[in-house]
Amino acid sequence: MHGKQLAIVLGGLVAVLALPGCSLDIPDLNNPGLEQLENNPTTASINTAATGLLVGDRGGKANTTGLVNQLGILGRESYDFDSADVRFVSELIQGNLSKASPFGGSFWGGNYANIRLANIILHGVDKVAGYTDTNRSAIRGYVHTIQALELLTVITTHDDTGAVIDTDHPLGEPLGPFVPKAAVYTEIARLLDQGQTELAAGGTAFTFPLSPGYTGFNTPPNFIKVNRAIRARVAVFQKDYPTALAALGMSFLNDNPATLDLKAGVFHVYSLSAGDATNGLINPAIFAHPKLQTDAQKQADGMTVDARYTAKIDPLKNPVAAGSDASLKTGIKFKIYTNIAPVPLIRNEELILLKAEALYYTNDQAGALAELNIVRTKSGNLPALTGFADEAAFVDALLYERRYSLMFEGGHRWIDLRRFGRLTPDLLDSTAHVLNRRFPVPQAECDARPGEKACTINSSDPVN
């Protein structure tokens, strides 16, 4: 199924779901789709909604106010000098993120809308006589995996603010409470593990199509490899390194230098077809941060820079600057995307780097070094490292490889700096700028929760 068809399959199903308040529904009386799906589901409607979850998961990724660009700016991978909207500078760089704006108020409503649609699918699947138990298990495993992905986006952007995991409530019931970050990660891990078990009992085929971005992973047995890849990322974020290694062993990780494909993985896809979305990351106002150039290491000849830099960055004919802030200027731009290029969800290159991190923190420094050097030599064409003097040196090496391997793909740099305690003021271009550490809870959610403590946390407050 192509992107156009993916966009169309949702129809009116999620119009009501995206309203403010992750557990607050207001019925759309002109849209019977959700009520029919929940109360009178059919194999056709469940299959359509299941495929539609991929449209929801793709949302807010490659638009200019999406995950890649906003987190890229916060992590100083990118700039956006859009003269028509100064908030790319005034809010994302110079000030606190605003919970009432389409910038600071992001990565919440759409994600919870998709979680709610997933809950409706889970309720409906048992009501459809046309499914076998094997079909139902495959659907549940897939849906639980997508729910985990949505929660992962919420918590990696909102961090110590926490999030809501109790979302499966009928209209009119009290909203689920906020829970701490650790509890959110525990729930994400639970959803993924439950999904793995269900997928394993799900036979050899789904009853619905997946997008081309899941080519090679569009059957329950192969989708387990995606589930386990995400589980490995989550386990590393939890510092549960033995679990990360176990999950990597069941993922699509390939670290054999003779056969590996660093680009292999799953992707959000885009197209020019009517009704589909294009990749907005080619916006001419988006530029690369100059530190990507100054920090790039040299190849063995001492002259040529990291191959990842040259593959992803081009020089500008003339340097550019933000009209509202003279301290923001650059002479480089990205050449990663076209208007129909896919955006990675997770790739083999990341899995190898996750393995390196997990090996180091399970006392296998030699193994960690070998994994880092696979990426470093194969992707960057850089000389192999010989070892790490201490943990700080390992983290330096790991963060360098992750920075250039995963550049401008999904906010990895900002998230990595924060999780290693390196999201510090020296990242900023000027002492007048603000260090934003998390996204605030959106205003609409706070309005639905008078007195909610999570709503008092600002984007620049110190991390708890």
Secondary structure as UniProt FT lines:
FT   HELIX           3..9
FT   TURN            10..18
FT   TURN            22..23
FT   TURN            29..30
FT   HELIX           33..39
FT   HELIX           43..58
FT   TURN            59..60
FT   TURN            64..65
FT   HELIX           67..74
FT   TURN            75..76
FT   STRAND          78..80
FT   TURN            83..84
FT   HELIX           87..90
FT   TURN            91..93
FT   TURN            99..100
FT   TURN            102..105
FT   HELIX           109..125
FT   TURN            126..127
FT   TURN            129..130
FT   HELIX           133..158
FT   HELIX           159..161
FT   STRAND          163..164
FT   TURN            171..172
FT   STRAND          178..179
FT   HELIX           181..200
FT   TURN            203..204
FT   HELIX           212..214
FT   TURN            215..216
FT   HELIX           220..237
FT   TURN            238..239
FT   HELIX           241..249
FT   TURN            250..252
FT   TURN            257..259
FT   TURN            262..263
FT   STRAND          265..268
FT   TURN            274..275
FT   HELIX           280..282
FT   TURN            284..285
FT   STRAND          286..288
FT   HELIX           291..294
FT   TURN            300..301
FT   HELIX           307..312
FT   STRAND          313..322
FT   TURN            323..324
FT   STRAND          325..334
FT   TURN            339..340
FT   STRAND          343..347
FT   HELIX           348..360
FT   TURN            361..363
FT   HELIX           365..379
FT   HELIX           391..405
FT   TURN            407..408
FT   HELIX           412..419
FT   TURN            420..421
FT   HELIX           425..427
FT   TURN            431..432
FT   HELIX           443..447
FT   TURN            450..451
FT   HELIX           453..456
FT   TURN            459..460
//
